[in-house]
Amino acid sequence: TPTEKEILQLIGWGYRQPMIRELLGVTANTMKSHVRNINRKFNVCSVHEAAEKAKEEACTIGKIGSRASDSHSIRGILRLFDNF
C-alpha cells in the first residue's frame, strides 16, 4: 500500500517507528499492522530487513543512484520505491 511504501522508505532512511507514527498520524496498533504486512510481503522477520531488501532491489533496477541525492523530502524519498 502507499502507506507501507512510505513506512518502508522512512525506516530505510533511519527513522524510528515512534517518529514515523507521529509523521503519519497513525496509532501504534496501525503501525504494527503495517510493519507485519511489510514483513510478510518481503518474507523477512524485521522491517529493517525489508528496507534493506527493497534498497537492494531498487539498486538492481536502477532506481537509486543519481536521483537519490534529490530525495530530501518524503515525496522525493518515496519516488525511489515507485515499483514496490
Solvent accessible surface area in square Angstrom, and as a share of the most:
residue,aa,sasa,rsa
1,T,86,0.50
2,P,107,0.67
3,T,44,0.26
4,E,9,0.04
5,K,57,0.24
6,E,33,0.15
7,I,0,0.00
8,L,5,0.02
9,Q,3,0.01
10,L,0,0.00
11,I,8,0.04
12,G,16,0.15
13,W,114,0.40
14,G,60,0.57
15,Y,81,0.31
16,R,178,0.65
17,Q,58,0.26
18,P,78,0.49
19,M,93,0.42
20,I,0,0.00
21,R,69,0.25
22,E,137,0.61
23,L,84,0.42
24,L,45,0.22
25,G,67,0.64
26,V,35,0.20
27,T,87,0.50
28,A,44,0.34
29,N,114,0.59
30,T,52,0.30
31,M,1,0.00
32,K,120,0.51
33,S,42,0.27
34,H,32,0.14
35,V,20,0.12
36,R,153,0.56
37,N,43,0.22
38,I,3,0.02
39,N,24,0.13
40,R,158,0.58
41,K,111,0.47
42,F,32,0.13
43,N,134,0.69
44,V,26,0.15
45,C,124,0.74
46,S,39,0.25
47,V,5,0.03
48,H,101,0.45
49,E,82,0.37
50,A,0,0.00
51,A,4,0.03
52,E,91,0.41
53,K,78,0.33
54,A,0,0.00
55,K,58,0.25
56,E,109,0.49
57,E,77,0.35
58,A,0,0.00
59,C,76,0.46
60,T,115,0.67
61,I,96,0.49
62,G,60,0.57
63,K,45,0.19
64,I,49,0.25
65,G,46,0.44
66,S,104,0.67
67,R,98,0.36
68,A,27,0.21
69,S,77,0.50
70,D,96,0.50
71,S,4,0.03
72,H,166,0.74
73,S,62,0.40
74,I,56,0.28
75,R,195,0.71
76,G,2,0.02
77,I,10,0.05
78,L,40,0.20
79,R,118,0.43
80,L,3,0.02
81,F,2,0.01
82,D,79,0.41
83,N,95,0.49
84,F,67,0.28
